[in-house]
Amino acid sequence: MMRTTVLIPLHRSAPWRPMVEANIARLHEHCRIVVSDAHEHDDTLALVREHVADLSNVTTVGARALAPGWVTHVNDLMARAETEFAMWLPHDDEIGPEWILDAERALDRRPDAAIACGHLESSSHSDPDLAASLAADSVLASRSRIRRLSRAIAHIEHGDPALLGMLFRGVMRRALVPPMPERDEHGSWSDIFWALRLLTRGAAVPTTARYEKTWHRTSTVQQWTDARDDRGQLRLDIDHALAELPARTRAVVDWAARRRAPGQRVGDR
C-alpha cells in the first residue's frame, strides 16, 4: 500500500520537464504522484500526461479556477492527497525513493513528529554562485514544543530562515499539515511561517536521505525581499503562526526566543 503522495506543482515548467519525468520514473513504484498545472501556460502537463499514461499511481490535474500564485496551488494539491503522508516536490528539484521511504520510517518511530526531512544539496543544475547545502537542525526534532519553537523563531529573527524553509521539502503527516499562508501576492516567505505553525503541531525529525535542490536566479524565492526588513510585520506573522497555542505557552516560547540577542549566532543553548 502506498503511504505517501508526492505533489508536483508545475508552472511554466518546460525547461524542467525532463527532471519531472525522471522523478516520476524513480518514484512511481513507491508512492502516489499528482502532477498539476493550475493554469497551463505551456504544454508541459500535456507532454507529462502522455509520458505517464501507463502508470496507475500517477494522476495529472489540469487548468482550473485557482487564483494565481504558488501558495494557492500547493494548498489545492495538499487537499487532494488522501494518503497518510504527503510532500510537495518543486519541478526543478530531484529526489530518489529513499527520501520518501526513510521519512516514512522516521515518522513511524516518532508518532509525535509532524514531518521528516533529510539533507538538501545543490543539484548539478544549480547556479554555482547560489549553490548551498542545508542540514536539518536537530533541535527542531525536540519533543519539547517550547524548545523547538523558540529555536525556530530564533532562526527566523536572528539566524538562517532557510533552515525552516527546507521543511517545505519534507514528508509530512498529512493530517497535521496547516494551510500555507497567503502573506502577499508573491507568497514571500510563506513557507517559513507555515513551517513554524507545523512545528506547533509536531516535531521535525531528521533522516539521512539526500534531496537535490536547484538554486537558480529565476526561482520564485530569488524574487523575495528579506522577511526581516519589516520587523512589525514579522512579529505579526510569528504571532499568527503560533495562534493555535495556549496564551501561556506562546508567552514562554516568545521569552525563550528573545533570550538570543539580535545578531547572535543561533546555537543550542
Salt bridges, closest charged atoms under 4 A:
GLU21 OE2 - ARG17 NH1 3.10
GLU21 OE1 - HIS51 ND1 3.82
ASP76 OD2 - ARG64 NH2 2.75
ASP76 OD2 - ARG80 NE 2.83
GLU84 OE1 - ARG3 NH2 2.98
ASP92 OD2 - HIS216 NE2 2.66
ASP93 OD2 - ARG169 NE 3.41
ASP102 OD1 - ARG105 NH2 2.46
ASP108 OD2 - ARG3 NH1 2.80
ASP112 OD1 - ARG110 NE 2.70
ASP127 OD2 - ARG217 NE 3.25
ASP129 OD2 - ARG217 NH2 3.76
ASP137 OD2 - ARG151 NH1 2.71
ASP137 OD2 - HIS155 NE2 2.65
GLU157 OE1 - HIS158 NE2 3.73
GLU157 OE2 - ARG235 NH1 2.67
GLU185 OE2 - HIS186 NE2 3.55
GLU212 OE2 - ARG210 NE 3.34
ASP226 OD1 - ARG228 NE 3.04
ASP237 OD2 - ARG183 NH2 2.61
ASP239 OD1 - ARG235 NH2 3.82
GLU244 OE2 - ARG201 NH2 2.43
ASP254 OD1 - ARG235 NH2 2.47
ASP254 OD2 - ARG258 NE 2.93
ASP268 OD1 - ARG147 NH2 2.84
ASP268 OD1 - ARG151 NH2 3.67
